[in-house]
Protein backbone atom coordinates (compact mmCIF):
# COMPACT_ATOMS: atom_id res chain seq x y z
CA UNK A 1 0.00 0.00 0.00
CA UNK A 2 2.80 2.39 0.94
CA UNK A 3 4.76 1.45 -2.18
CA UNK A 4 1.71 2.17 -4.36
CA UNK A 5 1.22 5.51 -2.63
CA UNK A 6 4.76 6.69 -3.31
CA UNK A 7 4.66 5.29 -6.86
CA UNK A 8 1.58 7.35 -7.62
CA UNK A 9 3.10 10.40 -5.95
CA UNK A 10 6.32 10.06 -7.96
CA UNK A 11 4.31 9.60 -11.15
CA UNK A 12 2.29 12.75 -10.51
CA UNK A 13 5.41 14.77 -9.73
CA UNK A 14 7.47 13.74 -12.77
CA UNK A 15 4.60 13.86 -15.23
CA UNK A 16 4.75 17.65 -15.31
CA UNK A 17 8.26 18.59 -14.05
CA UNK A 18 7.88 22.33 -14.68
CA UNK A 19 4.59 22.42 -12.82
CA UNK A 20 6.10 20.43 -9.98
CA UNK A 21 9.14 22.69 -9.70
CA UNK A 22 7.02 25.83 -9.65
CA UNK A 23 4.72 24.35 -7.02
CA UNK A 24 7.55 23.17 -4.80
CA UNK A 25 9.37 26.49 -5.20
CA UNK A 26 6.39 28.30 -3.69
CA UNK A 27 6.46 26.04 -0.62
CA UNK A 28 10.26 26.22 -0.38
CA UNK A 29 10.30 30.02 -0.56
CA UNK A 30 7.41 30.30 1.91
CA UNK A 31 9.14 28.04 4.45
CA UNK A 32 12.42 29.87 3.90
CA UNK A 33 10.68 33.21 4.59
CA UNK A 34 8.92 31.98 7.73
CA UNK A 35 12.10 30.55 9.25
CA UNK A 36 14.26 33.59 8.48
CA UNK A 37 11.69 36.15 9.61
CA UNK A 38 10.98 34.31 12.87
CA UNK A 39 14.69 33.70 13.53
CA UNK A 40 15.58 37.35 12.95
CA UNK A 41 12.58 38.50 15.03
CA UNK A 42 13.70 36.37 17.99
CA UNK A 43 17.36 37.42 17.65
CA UNK A 44 16.51 41.13 17.47
CA UNK A 45 14.37 40.79 20.59
CA UNK A 46 17.15 39.03 22.52
CA UNK A 47 19.80 41.48 21.32
CA UNK A 48 17.81 44.54 22.36
CA UNK A 49 16.95 43.11 25.78
CA UNK A 50 20.63 42.29 26.29
CA UNK A 51 21.54 45.87 25.40
CA UNK A 52 18.88 47.16 27.80
CA UNK A 53 20.30 44.97 30.58
CA UNK A 54 23.63 46.70 30.03
CA UNK A 55 22.29 49.54 32.18
CA UNK A 56 21.22 47.09 34.88
CA UNK A 57 18.60 44.42 35.51
CA UNK A 58 15.54 44.87 37.76
CA UNK A 59 16.75 48.22 39.09
CA UNK A 60 14.70 51.25 40.13
CA UNK A 61 15.88 54.83 39.64
CA UNK A 62 14.62 57.71 41.78
CA UNK A 63 15.06 61.34 40.76
CA UNK A 64 14.31 63.93 43.49
CA UNK A 65 12.20 66.72 42.01
CA UNK A 66 9.77 69.19 43.60
CA UNK A 67 6.36 68.94 45.19
CA UNK A 68 3.07 69.70 43.45
CA UNK A 69 0.91 69.28 46.57
CA UNK A 70 0.99 71.43 49.76
CA UNK A 71 1.99 69.56 52.90
CA UNK A 72 1.85 70.57 56.57
CA UNK A 73 2.33 74.28 55.92
CA UNK A 74 4.72 73.86 52.99
CA UNK A 75 3.46 75.28 49.71
CA UNK A 76 3.72 73.28 46.53
CA UNK A 77 6.93 73.78 44.57
CA UNK A 78 9.21 72.79 47.46
CA UNK A 79 12.44 71.21 46.20
CA UNK A 80 12.92 67.64 47.35
CA UNK A 81 16.55 67.29 48.38
CA UNK A 82 18.10 64.04 49.53
CA UNK A 83 21.56 63.72 51.09
CA UNK A 84 23.74 60.66 50.38
CA UNK A 85 23.79 59.81 54.10
CA UNK A 86 20.00 59.49 54.05
CA UNK A 87 20.23 57.18 51.04
CA UNK A 88 22.86 54.95 52.66
CA UNK A 89 20.56 54.48 55.69
CA UNK A 90 17.47 53.47 53.68
CA UNK A 91 18.25 49.69 53.42
CA UNK A 92 18.14 49.50 57.22
CA UNK A 93 14.71 51.17 57.29
CA UNK A 94 13.19 49.43 54.24
CA UNK A 95 13.84 45.65 54.40
CA UNK A 96 12.76 45.07 50.79
CA UNK A 97 15.83 46.86 49.42
CA UNK A 98 18.72 44.55 48.49
CA UNK A 99 21.25 47.06 47.10
CA UNK A 100 21.20 50.85 47.02
CA UNK A 101 23.54 53.66 46.03
CA UNK A 102 23.35 57.45 46.02
CA UNK A 103 24.64 58.96 42.81
CA UNK A 104 26.20 62.31 42.00
CA UNK A 105 26.52 63.09 38.29
CA UNK A 106 28.59 65.84 36.70
CA UNK A 107 30.36 66.69 33.47
CA UNK A 108 34.11 67.06 34.12
CA UNK A 109 37.31 67.43 32.13
CA UNK A 110 39.38 64.24 32.33
CA UNK A 111 43.01 64.42 31.22
CA UNK A 112 45.95 62.11 30.80
CA UNK A 113 49.03 63.58 29.21
CA UNK A 114 47.90 65.54 26.17
CA UNK A 115 44.65 63.62 25.85
CA UNK A 116 41.77 65.61 27.33
CA UNK A 117 38.03 64.91 27.19
CA UNK A 118 34.88 66.25 28.82
CA UNK A 119 33.02 63.19 30.06
CA UNK A 120 30.61 62.18 32.82
CA UNK A 121 31.90 61.58 36.34
CA UNK A 122 29.68 59.61 38.72
CA UNK A 123 30.06 59.60 42.50
CA UNK A 124 28.74 56.23 43.74
CA UNK A 125 29.29 53.49 46.34
CA UNK A 126 30.59 49.90 45.86
CA UNK A 127 27.06 48.42 45.48
CA UNK A 128 26.66 50.38 42.26
CA UNK A 129 28.89 47.84 40.47
CA UNK A 130 26.45 44.94 40.81
CA UNK A 131 23.34 47.01 40.08
CA UNK A 132 24.68 48.68 36.95
CA UNK A 133 26.85 45.83 35.57
CA UNK A 134 30.01 47.96 35.72
CA UNK A 135 32.15 44.83 36.07
CA UNK A 136 35.92 45.21 36.02
CA UNK A 137 37.90 43.74 33.13
CA UNK A 138 41.12 45.03 34.68
CA UNK A 139 41.78 46.00 38.27
CA UNK A 140 38.78 46.52 40.54
CA UNK A 141 35.80 48.73 41.28
CA UNK A 142 35.53 51.19 44.18
CA UNK A 143 35.70 49.46 47.59
CA UNK A 144 34.59 50.42 51.15
CA UNK A 145 38.13 51.52 52.07
CA UNK A 146 38.06 54.05 49.22
CA UNK A 147 34.76 55.36 50.56
CA UNK A 148 35.89 55.67 54.17
CA UNK A 149 39.20 57.39 53.35
CA UNK A 150 37.71 59.53 50.56
CA UNK A 151 40.46 58.34 48.27
CA UNK A 152 41.07 59.97 44.92
CA UNK A 153 40.66 56.79 42.91
CA UNK A 154 38.56 56.21 39.82
CA UNK A 155 37.15 53.34 37.82
CA UNK A 156 36.79 54.17 34.11
CA UNK A 157 34.78 52.90 31.15
CA UNK A 158 36.52 50.88 28.44
CA UNK A 159 36.06 53.52 25.70
CA UNK A 160 37.31 56.29 27.98
CA UNK A 161 40.33 54.13 28.82
CA UNK A 162 41.14 53.76 25.11
CA UNK A 163 40.65 57.49 24.50
CA UNK A 164 42.98 58.45 27.32
CA UNK A 165 45.64 55.74 27.28
CA UNK A 166 45.53 54.21 23.80
CA UNK A 167 47.52 50.98 24.06
CA UNK A 168 49.06 51.80 27.46
CA UNK A 169 48.02 49.95 30.61
CA UNK A 170 45.56 52.24 32.49
CA UNK A 171 45.46 50.58 35.92
CA UNK A 172 47.71 52.32 38.40
CA UNK A 173 48.27 55.39 36.25
CA UNK A 174 47.23 58.92 37.28
CA UNK A 175 44.56 60.96 35.51
CA UNK A 176 43.39 64.49 36.22
CA UNK A 177 39.70 65.21 36.76
CA UNK A 178 39.23 68.98 36.70
CA UNK A 179 42.97 69.30 37.48
CA UNK A 180 42.70 67.03 40.55
CA UNK A 181 44.87 63.88 40.36
CA UNK A 182 43.16 60.49 40.60
CA UNK A 183 44.59 56.99 40.36
CA UNK A 184 42.90 54.55 37.97
CA UNK A 185 42.07 51.38 39.92
CA UNK A 186 40.07 49.54 37.27
CA UNK A 187 38.69 49.48 33.73
CA UNK A 188 35.16 48.35 32.94
CA UNK A 189 34.53 45.22 30.93
CA UNK A 190 33.10 45.95 27.48
CA UNK A 191 29.32 45.72 27.48
CA UNK A 192 26.37 46.58 25.24
CA UNK A 193 24.15 49.36 26.55
CA UNK A 194 21.18 50.96 24.81
CA UNK A 195 19.56 52.92 27.67
CA UNK A 196 20.93 55.51 30.04
CA UNK A 197 20.09 58.48 32.26
CA UNK A 198 21.93 61.57 33.51
CA UNK A 199 25.03 61.78 31.37
CA UNK A 200 26.93 59.54 28.99
CA UNK A 201 26.86 55.78 28.75
CA UNK A 202 29.07 53.87 31.15
CA UNK A 203 31.76 53.19 28.55
CA UNK A 204 32.73 56.89 28.65
CA UNK A 205 32.24 57.51 32.38
CA UNK A 206 34.59 57.76 35.33
CA UNK A 207 33.30 56.41 38.66
CA UNK A 208 34.65 57.77 41.95
CA UNK A 209 33.58 57.34 45.61
CA UNK A 210 30.62 59.59 46.37
CA UNK A 211 32.41 60.69 49.54
CA UNK A 212 35.28 62.00 47.40
CA UNK A 213 32.86 63.64 44.96
CA UNK A 214 31.01 65.43 47.76
CA UNK A 215 34.27 66.66 49.33
CA UNK A 216 35.80 67.95 46.11
CA UNK A 217 32.79 69.60 44.55
CA UNK A 218 30.79 70.57 47.64
CA UNK A 219 27.78 68.56 46.52
CA UNK A 220 25.26 68.07 49.33
CA UNK A 221 22.29 66.54 47.57
CA UNK A 222 22.28 63.51 45.27
CA UNK A 223 21.44 63.71 41.58
CA UNK A 224 19.51 60.45 41.81
CA UNK A 225 19.14 57.23 43.78
CA UNK A 226 19.44 53.71 42.41
CA UNK A 227 18.32 50.52 44.16
CA UNK A 228 17.48 46.90 43.47
CA UNK A 229 14.67 45.16 45.41
CA UNK A 230 15.22 41.74 46.94
CA UNK A 231 12.16 40.44 45.11
CA UNK A 232 11.81 41.99 41.62
CA UNK A 233 8.12 41.12 41.64
CA UNK A 234 7.60 43.51 44.55
CA UNK A 235 9.44 46.47 43.03
CA UNK A 236 6.32 48.68 43.15
CA UNK A 237 5.61 47.88 46.79
CA UNK A 238 9.25 48.44 47.79
CA UNK A 239 9.27 51.73 45.91
CA UNK A 240 6.21 52.86 47.86
CA UNK A 241 7.97 51.97 51.12
CA UNK A 242 11.04 53.96 50.06
CA UNK A 243 8.84 56.90 49.07
CA UNK A 244 6.97 56.76 52.39
CA UNK A 245 10.27 56.79 54.29
CA UNK A 246 11.62 59.77 52.33
CA UNK A 247 8.30 61.64 52.60
CA UNK A 248 8.33 61.33 56.36
CA UNK A 249 12.00 62.24 56.65
CA UNK A 250 12.14 65.15 54.20
CA UNK A 251 8.60 66.44 54.50
CA UNK A 252 6.26 65.97 51.55
CA UNK A 253 3.03 64.11 50.83
CA UNK A 254 3.43 60.46 49.92
CA UNK A 255 0.51 60.96 47.54
CA UNK A 256 2.42 63.65 45.63
CA UNK A 257 3.01 62.15 42.16
CA UNK A 258 5.81 64.54 41.20
CA UNK A 259 7.93 64.83 44.33
CA UNK A 260 10.04 61.88 43.18
CA UNK A 261 10.52 60.85 39.58
CA UNK A 262 10.65 57.07 39.31
CA UNK A 263 11.88 54.79 36.52
CA UNK A 264 11.15 51.14 37.26
CA UNK A 265 13.21 49.37 34.62
CA UNK A 266 11.40 46.07 35.24
CA UNK A 267 8.09 47.60 34.16
CA UNK A 268 9.76 49.16 31.15
CA UNK A 269 11.30 45.79 30.26
CA UNK A 270 7.87 44.13 30.34
CA UNK A 271 6.59 46.67 27.81
CA UNK A 272 9.77 46.24 25.80
CA UNK A 273 9.34 42.44 25.73
CA UNK A 274 5.68 42.72 24.74
CA UNK A 275 6.57 45.03 21.87
CA UNK A 276 9.21 42.67 20.47
CA UNK A 277 6.91 39.68 20.90
CA UNK A 278 4.32 41.50 18.78
CA UNK A 279 7.09 42.40 16.31
CA UNK A 280 8.12 38.74 15.99
CA UNK A 281 4.51 37.63 15.54
CA UNK A 282 4.10 40.29 12.84
CA UNK A 283 7.13 38.95 10.97
CA UNK A 284 5.74 35.43 11.35
CA UNK A 285 2.42 36.53 9.86
CA UNK A 286 4.21 38.04 6.86
CA UNK A 287 6.10 34.78 6.35
CA UNK A 288 2.87 32.80 6.77
CA UNK A 289 1.21 34.71 3.93
CA UNK A 290 4.20 33.88 1.74
CA UNK A 291 3.86 30.21 2.66
CA UNK A 292 0.12 30.42 2.07
CA UNK A 293 0.83 31.28 -1.56
CA UNK A 294 2.79 28.03 -1.80
CA UNK A 295 -0.14 26.20 -0.22
CA UNK A 296 -2.47 27.60 -2.87
CA UNK A 297 -0.07 26.26 -5.51
CA UNK A 298 -0.15 22.80 -3.95
CA UNK A 299 -3.96 22.84 -3.83
CA UNK A 300 -4.04 23.89 -7.49
CA UNK A 301 -1.68 21.16 -8.69
CA UNK A 302 -3.54 18.50 -6.73
CA UNK A 303 -6.81 19.70 -8.21
CA UNK A 304 -5.30 19.16 -11.66
CA UNK A 305 -4.08 15.72 -10.55
CA UNK A 306 -7.59 14.82 -9.42
CA UNK A 307 -8.97 15.79 -12.84
CA UNK A 308 -6.29 13.73 -14.58
CA UNK A 309 -7.05 10.67 -12.44
CA UNK A 310 -10.82 10.97 -12.50
CA UNK A 311 -11.26 7.66 -14.36
CA UNK A 312 -8.90 5.93 -11.91
CA UNK A 313 -10.93 7.27 -9.00
CA UNK A 314 -14.15 6.05 -10.64
CA UNK A 315 -12.74 2.53 -11.09
CA UNK A 316 -11.66 2.36 -7.44
CA UNK A 317 -15.06 3.50 -6.25
CA UNK A 318 -16.81 1.07 -8.59
CA UNK A 319 -14.91 -1.94 -7.21
CA UNK A 320 -15.71 -1.02 -3.61
CA UNK A 321 -13.09 1.50 -2.44
CA UNK A 322 -14.34 3.69 0.37
CA UNK A 323 -14.56 7.43 -0.16
CA UNK A 324 -12.46 8.08 2.93
CA UNK A 325 -9.71 5.93 1.36
CA UNK A 326 -9.76 8.15 -1.72
CA UNK A 327 -9.81 11.26 0.46
CA UNK A 328 -6.84 10.04 2.52
CA UNK A 329 -4.87 9.13 -0.61
CA UNK A 330 -5.02 12.59 -2.18
CA UNK A 331 -4.78 14.37 1.15
CA UNK A 332 -1.60 12.43 1.96
CA UNK A 333 -0.07 13.28 -1.41
CA UNK A 334 -0.76 16.98 -0.87
CA UNK A 335 0.68 16.89 2.63
CA UNK A 336 3.82 15.06 1.45
CA UNK A 337 4.41 17.73 -1.22
CA UNK A 338 4.04 20.45 1.42
CA UNK A 339 6.41 18.67 3.80
CA UNK A 340 8.92 17.98 1.03
CA UNK A 341 8.99 21.65 0.05
CA UNK A 342 9.12 22.61 3.72
CA UNK A 343 12.08 20.32 4.34
CA UNK A 344 14.00 21.84 1.45
CA UNK A 345 13.14 25.38 2.62
CA UNK A 346 14.18 24.50 6.18
CA UNK A 347 17.52 23.20 4.92
CA UNK A 348 18.18 26.35 2.86
CA UNK A 349 17.26 28.64 5.74
CA UNK A 350 19.49 26.65 8.12
CA UNK A 351 22.39 27.13 5.68
CA UNK A 352 21.77 30.89 5.52
CA UNK A 353 21.51 31.18 9.32
CA UNK A 354 24.72 29.21 9.68
CA UNK A 355 26.42 31.63 7.29
CA UNK A 356 25.36 34.62 9.44
CA UNK A 357 27.57 33.29 12.25
CA UNK A 358 30.56 34.33 10.14
CA UNK A 359 29.63 38.01 10.56
CA UNK A 360 32.18 39.82 12.76
CA UNK A 361 31.07 40.81 16.25
CA UNK A 362 29.95 44.41 16.70
CA UNK A 363 28.04 46.80 14.48
CA UNK A 364 25.25 44.91 12.71
CA UNK A 365 25.22 41.93 15.09
CA UNK A 366 25.05 44.19 18.16
CA UNK A 367 21.63 45.42 17.05
CA UNK A 368 20.07 42.32 15.46
CA UNK A 369 22.00 39.61 17.27
CA UNK A 370 22.98 36.34 15.61
CA UNK A 371 19.84 34.55 14.38
CA UNK A 372 19.79 30.84 15.14
CA UNK A 373 17.57 27.92 14.18
CA UNK A 374 16.34 27.30 17.70
CA UNK A 375 13.57 24.82 18.70
CA UNK A 376 10.96 27.59 19.06
CA UNK A 377 11.46 28.74 15.46
CA UNK A 378 11.42 25.15 14.15
CA UNK A 379 8.26 24.28 16.10
CA UNK A 380 6.47 27.44 14.92
CA UNK A 381 7.46 26.78 11.29
CA UNK A 382 6.32 23.14 11.41
CA UNK A 383 2.97 24.12 12.94
CA UNK A 384 2.38 26.79 10.27
CA UNK A 385 3.45 24.34 7.54
CA UNK A 386 1.11 21.62 8.82
CA UNK A 387 -1.81 24.03 9.18
CA UNK A 388 -1.47 25.29 5.62
CA UNK A 389 -0.76 21.75 4.36
CA UNK A 390 -3.95 20.41 5.92
CA UNK A 391 -6.04 23.18 4.33
CA UNK A 392 -4.30 22.89 0.95
CA UNK A 393 -4.63 19.09 0.92
CA UNK A 394 -8.19 18.82 2.15
CA UNK A 395 -9.72 20.85 -0.69
CA UNK A 396 -8.63 18.60 -3.61
CA UNK A 397 -9.00 15.48 -1.46
CA UNK A 398 -12.66 16.24 -0.74
CA UNK A 399 -13.20 16.88 -4.45
CA UNK A 400 -11.71 13.47 -5.26
CA UNK A 401 -13.71 11.70 -2.56
CA UNK A 402 -17.00 13.24 -3.76
CA UNK A 403 -16.50 12.02 -7.36
CA UNK A 404 -19.51 10.23 -8.88
CA UNK A 405 -18.14 6.86 -10.10
CA UNK A 406 -20.60 6.63 -13.00
CA UNK A 407 -19.70 10.06 -14.31
CA UNK A 408 -16.01 9.30 -13.77
CA UNK A 409 -16.17 6.08 -15.82
CA UNK A 410 -17.80 7.92 -18.74
CA UNK A 411 -14.76 10.17 -19.11
N, C-alpha and C positions, 0 to 999 in steps of 0.2 A: 504493500500500500504506500509506504514511504517512498520507495523507489519510483513508483508510478507518479507520485506527486511531484518529485523533483524532475522527472523526465518531462512531464507536461510543462513545468515552470521553465525549464531550460529551452524547451521548444518554443514557448511563447516569447522568451527573451531574444532568442537568436533569429526568429522569423523576421523581425523588423529591427535590425541592429541600430539604425539611426534613431528610431522612435525610442528604443530602450535606453540608449545613451542620453538622449535629451531628458527622458523621464528621471533616470537615475541622477543626472546632474542637478536637477531641481532639488531632490532630496539631499544630495551631498552638500550642495551650497547652503541649503537651509540649516542642516545640522552644523555645518562649519560656522555659520553666522551665530547660531544659538550658543554654541560652546564658547566662541571667542568673546561675544558680548557679555555673557554671564561671567566668564573668567576675568575679563577686564573690569567689570562692575565690582566684583568681589575684591579684586586687588586694589582698586582705587579706594574703596571703602577702608580696607585695612591700612593702606599707606597713609591716608589722611588722619585716621584715628591715632596711628603711631606718631605722626607729626604733632597732633594735638597733645598727646601724652608727654611730649618733650617739655612742655611747660610744667607738668606735674599731673598726677592722677588722683582723683577724688579729693581735691583741695578746695578750700573756700577762701575767697579774698574779701577783705573788708576795707572800705575806703571811708574814713571819717569825713563828714560833710558839714551841713548845718541844718538846724531844725526848721521845720515848717509848721509846727504846732507849739502854742504857748505851754509852759509847764512851771507850776509852782512859783509864779511871779516873773519868770523869764519870758520875754517876748520871743516870738518866732524869729528866726534868722540868727540864732546863737550858734557860733562856731563850735563844732564838736572836736575837741582836741584830746588826743590820747598819748600819754607818755610811754616810752618803751618799758619802764618799770612796771606799769599797770599791765601791759601785755604779757610780760614774763610771769606775772602772778596769776593770770587767768586759768591755766591748767589745774592749779590747786583748787580753784573755786568752781570750775565747771568740769566734772569728771568725764564727760563725753569727749573731751579734747585729747587727742593722742599726741600731736606735735603742734607747736606754735612758734612763730617768730615775728617780732616787730621788723619793720623794714623802712629804712631811709633811702630815698632815691634822689640822685642829683647828677647833673651833667658836669663832668670835670675834665680838665686837660691831663692826659696821661702821657708821660715822656720817658723814652729810654734812648740815650745817646742823641742822635739827630732825628730820630723818629718820634713824632708828636701827633697825638690824635685826641679829639674831644669825644669821649665815650661816657657811658653810664656807669656810675659807681653806686653800689648798693651796700648799705650797712645792715647786716643781718646777724643771726646767731647760728651755732652749729647745726641746729635742727633743720635749718633751711635746706641743707644739702639733700636730705632724704625726700623732703616735700617737693622740691623743684627739680630733682634729677640732675643736680650739678655735681656729678660724680667725677672724681679726680682720675685723669689718665696718667698724670705725673704728680709726684708730691702728695699733698693732702689738702683738705678743706680747713676752714677755720676751726679751732678747737676751744674748749672752755678756758684753757690757760691764756690764750690770746685775748679772750673776752675780759678775764679778770685783770690782766695786766695792761689792758688797752694797747696792745702791741700794734706797731705799724707794719702789719703783714697784709698781703692781699692774695686772693685766689682769682685767676683770670681765665676768661673764655679762650677757646682754642684759636679762633680767628684773631682775636686781639693779640694773643701770644705770637702768632705768625707775623702780624703787622709790626709789632714792636721788635721782635728778636730775629725774625727771619729763620735761619737754620741754626741759630745759637740755642743752647740749653737755657730755658727761662728760669727754672727752679733755683732759688738761692741768689738770683741776681737782683739788684736794686732798680726800682722804677720811681719816677716822681709823679705824684698826683697833686696837681696844683702846687708844684714846687716843694712838696713835702715828700721825703724819701720813704719808700715802703719796700719791704722784701717780698719777692714772689715766693709763696710756699707751695703752690700747686697750679696745675693747668687742667681745665675741664676736658673731659672726654667728649669727642665729637658726637653730637646728637642732632636729630631732626626736630625742628620746632616751628610750628605754624602760627601759634597764638602767643600773645604777650600783653603786657600792661606796663604803664609807667616806665618809659625808656626803651632802650634797644633790647634786642634778643640776647640771651645769655652768652652767646658765642663772642659778643663784643663787650661784655661787661667785666668790671672788676668788683670783687666782693671783699669787703673788709668787715671787721667786728663792729657792731653797731655802737659799742662803747667808744671805740676809737673815732667813729664818724661823729658822734655827738660831741666829743671833746674838741675835735679839730674845727668843726663848722658851727658849733653852738646850736645845734638842732635840738629842740626840746620835745617836739611832737612828731610822731611817726607819719610817714607818707601813707602807709597802709599796713594792714595786718594780714598774715597768712596762717591758716591752720588746717590740720587734717583730722577729721573725727575718727574715733576708734571704730565705729560702725558706719560705713559709708551710707547705708540705708537710712540712718538717722541724721543725716547732715542738716536737714531743715530744723529738726528739733534742737540739735546742738547749737545751731546758729541762733535760735531764739533764746536759748539759755545764755549764750555769750552776750547777746544784745541786751537782755534783761540785766545782766551783771554790769555792763558798761553804762546803761541808762541810770541805774541806781547810784553808781560811783561818780559819774560825770554830771548827771542832772539833766535828763531829757526824757520825754515820754517814750515808753517802749512801743507805743502804737504809732509813733512818728515814722512814716515810710521813707523819709529822705534824710534822717539824721545820719544813717550809715548806708553807704552804697555797698551792695553785696553782689558778688559773682560766684555762684555755686557752679563749679566746673562740671560736677557730676550731672546736674540737670541739663547743662548745655550739651554734654556728651550724649545724653539720651536723645535730645532733639537732632543732634548731628548724626547719630546712628540711624534714627528713623528716616532722615532725609536720604542717606546713602542706601538704605534698604529699598526705599521707593525708587531711587535712581537705578539700582540693579534690576528691580522688577520691571521697570520701564524698558531697559535694554533687553531683558528677556522677552518682553512682549513684542518688541521690534523683530527680534530673531524668530519668534514664533510665527509671525506673519510671513516671514521669508520661507520658513519651513512649510507653512500652510500652502504656499504656492506649489511646492513640491508634492504635497499630498493631493492637491487638485490634479496634478499631472498623473500621479499613480491611479487615481480614480478614473481618469479619462482613458488611460491605456487599458485598464482592466475592463472598462465598458466596451472598448473595441474588441478585446479578447473574448468577452462574452458573446458579442455578435458573431465573431468568427467561429465560435464553437457551439453555436445554437443547435445545430443538428446533433452534435455529440451529446449535448445536454438532454435533448429530446429522447435519444436512444436510451440513455441511462435511466431517465424517468419512466420510459415505457417498459423497461425490463425489471422495474421494481425499486430503483434507487430512491432513497428518501430525500425530500427537499432540503432537510437540514444537512444532509451529506453534501449536496451540491453547494449549499450556502457556505459550509465550512471549507470546501475545496477552494473556492474562489477567494473567500476571505483570507485564508492562509496564504495564498499566492500573493495577494496584495500586501499583507503584513510582512512577508519575507522580502519583498522588493523594498519596502520602507526600511526594514532593519538592515538590509544589505547596503542601501544608500547611506543610512545613518552610520553604519560601521566604517564605511570609507570616509565619510565626513569627519567622524570622530578621530580617525587616524591622521587625517590631514591637519586638523586643528591641534592635535597633540604634537605633531611635528613643528608647527608654527610656534606653539607655546614653549616648546623646548628650545627653539632658536632664540626666543626673547631672553633666555637666561644668559646669552652671550653679551647682552648690552652691558656696558660699563656702569658701575655704581655711580650714583649722583645724577643730577640733572633730571632727565626724563623719568628714570626709575624712582627718584625720590617722591615724585608727585603721583605716579600711577602704580607704583609698586612693580613686582614681578609676577605677572599672571601665571597661575598654575592650574593644572587639570586635577583639582581636588575632588573628593567624593561627592561634595554637595553639588558641584557643577555637573558631574557625570549623572548623578541621580535625577537632577532637574531636567537634563537633556533627554534622558531615557524616558522619563514620564511624559514629556511633551511629544516625543517621537511616537510613543505608544498611543497616546490620545489621538493624535492626528492620523496615525496608521489605522486605528480602529474605525474612525469615521470614514477615511478614504477607502477602506476595504469593505465596509459594510454596504455601501451604496451599490457597487456592481454585484456584490455577492447576493444581495436581496433580489436584484433584477434577474440574476441567473436562476435563483431558487424559485422565483415566481413564473418561470417560463412554462407556457402551455405545451405539453409534449406533442400534441396533434399538430399544432401550428408549427412547432419546431421541425417535425419530420417532413412537413410539406416543403420546407426550404431546401 
